[in-house]
Amino acid sequence: MVRCPRCGYEFVESGRILDMLRRWIRRGPAPRGEKFRLIDLQPGETGSIVSIPHHSLARVSRLASFGIVAGTEVRLIARLPTVVLECGSTQIAVEPEIGREIFVRASL
């Protein structure tokens, strides 16, 4: 049992594996046909890039040099410790911040 030092409320401490399982079940599959962030894809899923915000033209042109442009099919390889995606036969690692800024539509 774990007790709150302020109010004295007690609860059963769950294990790390059980907590990870709860988060995995709660996450569920990505919605189909809707626009959402690249990092919301499950590893191994593919999606078509819908938009990339133009906050930094240097970032957009750097992504375009790797083929990451609107309309391109990408597959998410990993989310942690960094976002790894596959575009054609190229695998690219980008910062999680960039993965949150790329919007995709999941492929069926």
DRENTORKOL-3810 file (N, C-alpha, C; in nm, 4 decimals):
REM DRENTORKOL-3810
@n.u->0.0844; n.v->-0.1186; n.w->0.0000; ca.u->0.0000; ca.v->0.0000; ca.w->0.0000; c.u->0.0887; c.v->0.1247; c.w->0.0000
@n.u->0.0424; n.v->0.2260; n.w->-0.0694; ca.u->0.1108; ca.v->0.3544; ca.w->-0.0750; c.u->0.0189; c.v->0.4554; c.w->-0.0082
@n.u->0.0757; n.v->0.5390; n.w->0.0773; ca.u->-0.0036; ca.v->0.6363; ca.w->0.1515; c.u->0.0388; c.v->0.7777; c.w->0.1142
@n.u->-0.0609; n.v->0.8635; n.w->0.0909; ca.u->-0.0350; ca.v->1.0037; ca.w->0.0630; c.u->0.0068; c.v->1.0718; c.w->0.1933
@n.u->0.1214; n.v->1.1422; n.w->0.1945; ca.u->0.1673; ca.v->1.2059; ca.w->0.3176; c.u->0.0786; c.v->1.3223; c.w->0.3617
@n.u->0.0027; n.v->1.3812; n.w->0.2709; ca.u->-0.0822; ca.v->1.4946; ca.w->0.3077; c.u->-0.2173; c.v->1.4525; c.w->0.3637
@n.u->-0.2881; n.v->1.3634; n.w->0.2919; ca.u->-0.4249; ca.v->1.3303; ca.w->0.3335; c.u->-0.4381; c.v->1.1931; c.w->0.3961
@n.u->-0.3365; n.v->1.1069; n.w->0.3819; ca.u->-0.3415; ca.v->0.9744; ca.w->0.4412; c.u->-0.4136; c.v->0.8713; c.w->0.3554
@n.u->-0.4586; n.v->0.9086; n.w->0.2357; ca.u->-0.5278; ca.v->0.8151; ca.w->0.1474; c.u->-0.4319; c.v->0.7033; c.w->0.1083
@n.u->-0.4806; n.v->0.5790; n.w->0.1139; ca.u->-0.3987; ca.v->0.4638; ca.w->0.0784; c.u->-0.4508; c.v->0.3986; c.w->-0.0490
@n.u->-0.3575; n.v->0.3514; n.w->-0.1312; ca.u->-0.3948; ca.v->0.2779; ca.w->-0.2520; c.u->-0.2896; c.v->0.1733; c.w->-0.2804
@n.u->-0.3293; n.v->0.0751; n.w->-0.3612; ca.u->-0.2390; ca.v->-0.0341; ca.w->-0.3968; c.u->-0.1467; c.v->0.0145; c.w->-0.5069
@n.u->-0.0178; n.v->-0.0067; n.w->-0.4887; ca.u->0.0792; ca.v->0.0323; ca.w->-0.5900; c.u->0.0814; c.v->-0.0739; c.w->-0.6983
@n.u->0.0615; n.v->-0.0317; n.w->-0.8227; ca.u->0.0654; ca.v->-0.1267; ca.w->-0.9334; c.u->0.2071; c.v->-0.1341; c.w->-0.9879
@n.u->0.2363; n.v->-0.2407; n.w->-1.0592; ca.u->0.3692; ca.v->-0.2600; ca.w->-1.1147; c.u->0.3883; c.v->-0.1835; c.w->-1.2444
@n.u->0.5124; n.v->-0.1699; n.w->-1.2867; ca.u->0.5445; ca.v->-0.0980; ca.w->-1.4097; c.u->0.4852; c.v->-0.1653; c.w->-1.5318
@n.u->0.4865; n.v->-0.2982; n.w->-1.5343; ca.u->0.4349; ca.v->-0.3709; ca.w->-1.6500; c.u->0.2846; c.v->-0.3484; c.w->-1.6632
@n.u->0.2134; n.v->-0.3504; n.w->-1.5526; ca.u->0.0701; ca.v->-0.3264; ca.w->-1.5552; c.u->0.0389; c.v->-0.1837; c.w->-1.6011
@n.u->0.1166; n.v->-0.0864; n.w->-1.5576; ca.u->0.0976; ca.v->0.0520; ca.w->-1.6013; c.u->0.1211; c.v->0.0667; c.w->-1.7515
@n.u->0.2264; n.v->0.0032; n.w->-1.8040; ca.u->0.2537; ca.v->0.0087; ca.w->-1.9474; c.u->0.1405; c.v->-0.0563; c.w->-2.0261
@n.u->0.0873; n.v->-0.1697; n.w->-1.9764; ca.u->-0.0222; ca.v->-0.2384; ca.w->-2.0427; c.u->-0.1469; c.v->-0.1503; c.w->-2.0456
@n.u->-0.1771; n.v->-0.0817; n.w->-1.9371; ca.u->-0.2930; ca.v->0.0087; ca.w->-1.9330; c.u->-0.2780; c.v->0.1217; c.w->-2.0350
@n.u->-0.1584; n.v->0.1815; n.w->-2.0443; ca.u->-0.1373; ca.v->0.2884; ca.w->-2.1415; c.u->-0.1507; c.v->0.2369; c.w->-2.2841
@n.u->-0.1007; n.v->0.1169; n.w->-2.3102; ca.u->-0.1072; ca.v->0.0587; ca.w->-2.4440; c.u->-0.2511; c.v->0.0311; c.w->-2.4842
@n.u->-0.3316; n.v->-0.0238; n.w->-2.3939; ca.u->-0.4719; ca.v->-0.0535; ca.w->-2.4221; c.u->-0.5508; c.v->0.0754; c.w->-2.4410
@n.u->-0.5256; n.v->0.1754; n.w->-2.3597; ca.u->-0.5975; ca.v->0.3027; ca.w->-2.3654; c.u->-0.5695; c.v->0.3770; c.w->-2.4950
@n.u->-0.4505; n.v->0.3604; n.w->-2.5511; ca.u->-0.4095; ca.v->0.4347; ca.w->-2.6700; c.u->-0.4974; c.v->0.3997; c.w->-2.7893
@n.u->-0.5189; n.v->0.2735; n.w->-2.8168; ca.u->-0.6052; ca.v->0.2309; ca.w->-2.9261; c.u->-0.5455; c.v->0.2612; c.w->-3.0619
@n.u->-0.6125; n.v->0.2184; n.w->-3.1679; ca.u->-0.5619; ca.v->0.2430; ca.w->-3.3030; c.u->-0.5822; c.v->0.3873; c.w->-3.3457
@n.u->-0.5031; n.v->0.4306; n.w->-3.4395; ca.u->-0.5143; ca.v->0.5673; ca.w->-3.4919; c.u->-0.6415; c.v->0.5778; c.w->-3.5751
@n.u->-0.7111; n.v->0.6899; n.w->-3.5666; ca.u->-0.8331; ca.v->0.7060; ca.w->-3.6459; c.u->-0.8015; c.v->0.7113; c.w->-3.7951
@n.u->-0.8811; n.v->0.6445; n.w->-3.8754; ca.u->-0.8587; ca.v->0.6377; ca.w->-4.0200; c.u->-0.9273; c.v->0.7546; c.w->-4.0897
@n.u->-0.8615; n.v->0.8088; n.w->-4.1905; ca.u->-0.9214; ca.v->0.9135; ca.w->-4.2700; c.u->-0.9157; c.v->1.0520; c.w->-4.2071
@n.u->-0.8656; n.v->1.0640; n.w->-4.0877; ca.u->-0.8567; ca.v->1.1931; ca.w->-4.0217; c.u->-0.7121; c.v->1.2413; c.w->-4.0220
@n.u->-0.6960; n.v->1.3715; n.w->-4.0118; ca.u->-0.5631; ca.v->1.4321; ca.w->-4.0064; c.u->-0.5154; c.v->1.4298; c.w->-3.8612
@n.u->-0.3948; n.v->1.3763; n.w->-3.8383; ca.u->-0.3368; ca.v->1.3738; ca.w->-3.7053; c.u->-0.1858; c.v->1.3777; c.w->-3.7149
@n.u->-0.1182; n.v->1.3872; n.w->-3.6002; ca.u->0.0276; ca.v->1.4008; ca.w->-3.5978; c.u->0.0971; c.v->1.2697; c.w->-3.6343
@n.u->0.2153; n.v->1.2818; n.w->-3.6922; ca.u->0.2937; ca.v->1.1646; ca.w->-3.7332; c.u->0.3219; c.v->1.0729; c.w->-3.6142
@n.u->0.3524; n.v->1.1305; n.w->-3.4989; ca.u->0.3876; ca.v->1.0462; ca.w->-3.3840; c.u->0.2675; c.v->0.9735; c.w->-3.3261
@n.u->0.1451; n.v->1.0043; n.w->-3.3732; ca.u->0.0273; ca.v->0.9307; ca.w->-3.3282; c.u->0.0094; c.v->0.7993; c.w->-3.4022
@n.u->0.0869; n.v->0.7774; n.w->-3.5099; ca.u->0.0865; ca.v->0.6475; ca.w->-3.5761; c.u->0.1495; c.v->0.5447; c.w->-3.4842
@n.u->0.1089; n.v->0.4207; n.w->-3.4977; ca.u->0.1739; ca.v->0.3116; ca.w->-3.4265; c.u->0.2985; c.v->0.2719; c.w->-3.5061
@n.u->0.4060; n.v->0.2298; n.w->-3.4409; ca.u->0.5240; ca.v->0.1847; ca.w->-3.5158; c.u->0.4864; c.v->0.0751; c.w->-3.6151
@n.u->0.5292; n.v->0.0928; n.w->-3.7392; ca.u->0.4972; ca.v->-0.0014; ca.w->-3.8454; c.u->0.3824; c.v->0.0446; c.w->-3.9342
@n.u->0.3027; n.v->0.1416; n.w->-3.8894; ca.u->0.1913; ca.v->0.1915; ca.w->-3.9695; c.u->0.2395; c.v->0.2938; c.w->-4.0710
@n.u->0.1671; n.v->0.3029; n.w->-4.1803; ca.u->0.2007; ca.v->0.4003; ca.w->-4.2836; c.u->0.0946; c.v->0.5088; c.w->-4.2893
@n.u->0.1354; n.v->0.6229; n.w->-4.3399; ca.u->0.0442; ca.v->0.7346; ca.w->-4.3549; c.u->0.0912; c.v->0.8253; c.w->-4.4665
@n.u->-0.0019; n.v->0.9014; n.w->-4.5185; ca.u->0.0284; ca.v->0.9968; ca.w->-4.6241; c.u->0.0394; c.v->1.1353; c.w->-4.5618
@n.u->0.1472; n.v->1.2057; n.w->-4.5903; ca.u->0.1679; ca.v->1.3383; ca.w->-4.5320; c.u->0.0649; c.v->1.4341; c.w->-4.5892
@n.u->-0.0049; n.v->1.5030; n.w->-4.4995; ca.u->-0.1068; ca.v->1.6000; ca.w->-4.5385; c.u->-0.0468; c.v->1.7396; c.w->-4.5393
@n.u->0.0240; n.v->1.7756; n.w->-4.4315; ca.u->0.0828; ca.v->1.9098; ca.w->-4.4250; c.u->0.2008; c.v->1.9128; c.w->-4.3295
@n.u->0.2884; n.v->2.0085; n.w->-4.3557; ca.u->0.4016; ca.v->2.0379; ca.w->-4.2688; c.u->0.3992; c.v->2.1882; c.w->-4.2462
@n.u->0.3829; n.v->2.2345; n.w->-4.1216; ca.u->0.3779; ca.v->2.3795; ca.w->-4.0968; c.u->0.5050; c.v->2.4490; c.w->-4.1446
@n.u->0.4900; n.v->2.5703; n.w->-4.1928; ca.u->0.6017; ca.v->2.6462; ca.w->-4.2489; c.u->0.6617; c.v->2.7419; c.w->-4.1471
@n.u->0.6878; n.v->2.6937; n.w->-4.0248; ca.u->0.7489; ca.v->2.7795; ca.w->-3.9232; c.u->0.8908; c.v->2.8180; c.w->-3.9625
@n.u->0.9619; n.v->2.7221; n.w->-4.0174; ca.u->1.1003; ca.v->2.7457; ca.w->-4.0562; c.u->1.1197; c.v->2.6947; c.w->-4.1988
@n.u->1.1491; n.v->2.7860; n.w->-4.2901; ca.u->1.1694; ca.v->2.7444; ca.w->-4.4286; c.u->1.2911; c.v->2.6538; c.w->-4.4426
@n.u->1.3920; n.v->2.6737; n.w->-4.3591; ca.u->1.5101; ca.v->2.5869; ca.w->-4.3642; c.u->1.4716; c.v->2.4433; c.w->-4.3280
@n.u->1.3855; n.v->2.4276; n.w->-4.2266; ca.u->1.3428; ca.v->2.2931; ca.w->-4.1862; c.u->1.2606; c.v->2.2278; c.w->-4.2966
@n.u->1.1687; n.v->2.3025; n.w->-4.3557; ca.u->1.0839; ca.v->2.2481; ca.w->-4.4616; c.u->1.1681; c.v->2.2071; c.w->-4.5812
@n.u->1.2636; n.v->2.2897; n.w->-4.6207; ca.u->1.3473; ca.v->2.2544; ca.w->-4.7361; c.u->1.4397; c.v->2.1375; c.w->-4.7039
@n.u->1.4848; n.v->2.1266; n.w->-4.5793; ca.u->1.5694; ca.v->2.0126; ca.w->-4.5403; c.u->1.4880; c.v->1.8833; c.w->-4.5461
@n.u->1.3625; n.v->1.8864; n.w->-4.4963; ca.u->1.2766; ca.v->1.7681; ca.w->-4.5039; c.u->1.2446; c.v->1.7342; c.w->-4.6493
@n.u->1.2226; n.v->1.8374; n.w->-4.7322; ca.u->1.1928; ca.v->1.8144; ca.w->-4.8732; c.u->1.3105; c.v->1.7482; c.w->-4.9451
@n.u->1.4318; n.v->1.7784; n.w->-4.9032; ca.u->1.5489; ca.v->1.7165; ca.w->-4.9664; c.u->1.5537; c.v->1.5655; c.w->-4.9404
@n.u->1.4864; n.v->1.5198; n.w->-4.8336; ca.u->1.4776; ca.v->1.3760; ca.w->-4.8044; c.u->1.3502; c.v->1.3145; c.w->-4.8611
@n.u->1.2678; n.v->1.3968; n.w->-4.9280; ca.u->1.1439; ca.v->1.3463; ca.w->-4.9859; c.u->1.0246; c.v->1.3572; c.w->-4.8945
@n.u->1.0383; n.v->1.4258; n.w->-4.7817; ca.u->0.9283; ca.v->1.4426; ca.w->-4.6866; c.u->0.8501; c.v->1.5678; c.w->-4.7268
@n.u->0.7504; n.v->1.5493; n.w->-4.8131; ca.u->0.6651; ca.v->1.6578; ca.w->-4.8619; c.u->0.5203; c.v->1.6097; c.w->-4.8587
@n.u->0.4260; n.v->1.7021; n.w->-4.8735; ca.u->0.2840; ca.v->1.6661; ca.w->-4.8738; c.u->0.2555; c.v->1.5652; c.w->-4.9847
@n.u->0.1776; n.v->1.4625; n.w->-4.9507; ca.u->0.1422; ca.v->1.3579; ca.w->-5.0465; c.u->0.2309; c.v->1.2357; c.w->-5.0410
@n.u->0.3434; n.v->1.2429; n.w->-4.9719; ca.u->0.4372; ca.v->1.1307; ca.w->-4.9635; c.u->0.3893; c.v->1.0283; c.w->-4.8616
@n.u->0.4028; n.v->0.9001; n.w->-4.8946; ca.u->0.3725; ca.v->0.7919; ca.w->-4.8008; c.u->0.4944; c.v->0.7696; c.w->-4.7121
@n.u->0.4732; n.v->0.7697; n.w->-4.5817; ca.u->0.5811; ca.v->0.7430; ca.w->-4.4862; c.u->0.5367; c.v->0.6326; c.w->-4.3920
@n.u->0.6335; n.v->0.5609; n.w->-4.3376; ca.u->0.6051; ca.v->0.4562; ca.w->-4.2395; c.u->0.6824; c.v->0.4894; c.w->-4.1134
@n.u->0.6132; n.v->0.4890; n.w->-3.9998; ca.u->0.6780; ca.v->0.5166; ca.w->-3.8720; c.u->0.7502; c.v->0.3907; c.w->-3.8255
@n.u->0.8798; n.v->0.4018; n.w->-3.8024; ca.u->0.9600; ca.v->0.2883; ca.w->-3.7562; c.u->0.9648; c.v->0.2874; c.w->-3.6030
@n.u->0.9925; n.v->0.4032; n.w->-3.5426; ca.u->1.0028; ca.v->0.4127; ca.w->-3.3964; c.u->0.9679; c.v->0.5533; c.w->-3.3514
@n.u->0.9191; n.v->0.5638; n.w->-3.2270; ca.u->0.8887; ca.v->0.6936; ca.w->-3.1670; c.u->0.9930; c.v->0.7356; c.w->-3.0652
@n.u->1.0515; n.v->0.6395; n.w->-2.9969; ca.u->1.1476; ca.v->0.6691; ca.w->-2.8910; c.u->1.2771; c.v->0.5950; c.w->-2.9147
@n.u->1.3904; n.v->0.6478; n.w->-2.8824; ca.u->1.4192; ca.v->0.7769; ca.w->-2.8198; c.u->1.4061; c.v->0.8926; c.w->-2.9164
@n.u->1.3978; n.v->0.8634; n.w->-3.0468; ca.u->1.3759; ca.v->0.9673; ca.w->-3.1461; c.u->1.2796; c.v->0.9125; c.w->-3.2502
@n.u->1.2180; n.v->0.9988; n.w->-3.3265; ca.u->1.1226; ca.v->0.9565; ca.w->-3.4283; c.u->1.1999; c.v->0.9103; c.w->-3.5514
@n.u->1.1784; n.v->0.7849; n.w->-3.5898; ca.u->1.2431; ca.v->0.7286; ca.w->-3.7086; c.u->1.1322; c.v->0.6946; c.w->-3.8068
@n.u->1.1446; n.v->0.7479; n.w->-3.9284; ca.u->1.0441; ca.v->0.7192; ca.w->-4.0295; c.u->1.1109; c.v->0.6748; c.w->-4.1579
@n.u->1.0337; n.v->0.6039; n.w->-4.2388; ca.u->1.0840; ca.v->0.5505; ca.w->-4.3647; c.u->1.0056; c.v->0.6135; c.w->-4.4789
@n.u->1.0784; n.v->0.6677; n.w->-4.5737; ca.u->1.0188; ca.v->0.7307; ca.w->-4.6911; c.u->1.0839; c.v->0.6645; c.w->-4.8124
@n.u->1.0106; n.v->0.5786; n.w->-4.8791; ca.u->1.0698; ca.v->0.5010; ca.w->-4.9881; c.u->1.1691; c.v->0.4020; c.w->-4.9304
@n.u->1.2931; n.v->0.4086; n.w->-4.9742; ca.u->1.3959; ca.v->0.3195; ca.w->-4.9200; c.u->1.4884; c.v->0.3918; c.w->-4.8221
@n.u->1.4515; n.v->0.5140; n.w->-4.7831; ca.u->1.5330; ca.v->0.5945; ca.w->-4.6926; c.u->1.4722; c.v->0.5968; c.w->-4.5536
@n.u->1.5541; n.v->0.5719; n.w->-4.4525; ca.u->1.5106; ca.v->0.5858; ca.w->-4.3138; c.u->1.5714; c.v->0.7132; c.w->-4.2570
@n.u->1.4870; n.v->0.7947; n.w->-4.1932; ca.u->1.5290; ca.v->0.9245; ca.w->-4.1422; c.u->1.4918; c.v->0.9344; c.w->-3.9957
@n.u->1.5838; n.v->0.9839; n.w->-3.9148; ca.u->1.5563; ca.v->1.0105; ca.w->-3.7737; c.u->1.5385; c.v->1.1607; c.w->-3.7573
@n.u->1.4273; n.v->1.2005; n.w->-3.6960; ca.u->1.4001; ca.v->1.3419; ca.w->-3.6721; c.u->1.3681; c.v->1.3611; c.w->-3.5246
@n.u->1.3778; n.v->1.4843; n.w->-3.4797; ca.u->1.3467; ca.v->1.5157; ca.w->-3.3409; c.u->1.1973; c.v->1.4949; c.w->-3.3160
@n.u->1.1588; n.v->1.4569; n.w->-3.1929; ca.u->1.0165; ca.v->1.4402; ca.w->-3.1621; c.u->0.9341; c.v->1.5662; c.w->-3.1899
@n.u->0.9937; n.v->1.6833; n.w->-3.1728; ca.u->0.9245; ca.v->1.8099; ca.w->-3.2010; c.u->0.8812; c.v->1.8157; c.w->-3.3482
@n.u->0.9687; n.v->1.7703; n.w->-3.4375; ca.u->0.9367; ca.v->1.7699; ca.w->-3.5803; c.u->0.8288; c.v->1.6660; c.w->-3.6085
@n.u->0.8356; n.v->1.5514; n.w->-3.5423; ca.u->0.7334; ca.v->1.4479; ca.w->-3.5591; c.u->0.5959; c.v->1.4943; c.w->-3.5162
@n.u->0.5908; n.v->1.5837; n.w->-3.4171; ca.u->0.4623; ca.v->1.6375; ca.w->-3.3736; c.u->0.4076; c.v->1.7429; c.w->-3.4708
@n.u->0.4946; n.v->1.8026; n.w->-3.5513; ca.u->0.4523; ca.v->1.9067; ca.w->-3.6434; c.u->0.4085; c.v->1.8535; c.w->-3.7798
@n.u->0.4443; n.v->1.7301; n.w->-3.8131; ca.u->0.4068; ca.v->1.6714; ca.w->-3.9418; c.u->0.2701; c.v->1.6062; c.w->-3.9264
@n.u->0.1755; n.v->1.6450; n.w->-4.0095; ca.u->0.0409; ca.v->1.5898; ca.w->-4.0044; c.u->0.0214; c.v->1.4893; c.w->-4.1172
@n.u->-0.0377; n.v->1.3751; n.w->-4.0831; ca.u->-0.0571; ca.v->1.2661; ca.w->-4.1788; c.u->-0.2014; c.v->1.2187; c.w->-4.1760
@n.u->-0.2362; n.v->1.1411; n.w->-4.2774; ca.u->-0.3641; ca.v->1.0694; ca.w->-4.2819; c.u->-0.3264; c.v->0.9231; c.w->-4.2941
@n.u->-0.3751; n.v->0.8396; n.w->-4.2022; ca.u->-0.3365; ca.v->0.6988; ca.w->-4.1993; c.u->-0.3823; c.v->0.6265; c.w->-4.3243
@n.u->-0.2977; n.v->0.5383; n.w->-4.3757; ca.u->-0.3318; ca.v->0.4556; ca.w->-4.4910; c.u->-0.4074; c.v->0.3335; c.w->-4.4441
@n.u->-0.4925; n.v->0.2817; n.w->-4.5305; ca.u->-0.5701; ca.v->0.1629; ca.w->-4.4931; c.u->-0.4931; c.v->0.0383; c.w->-4.5074
END
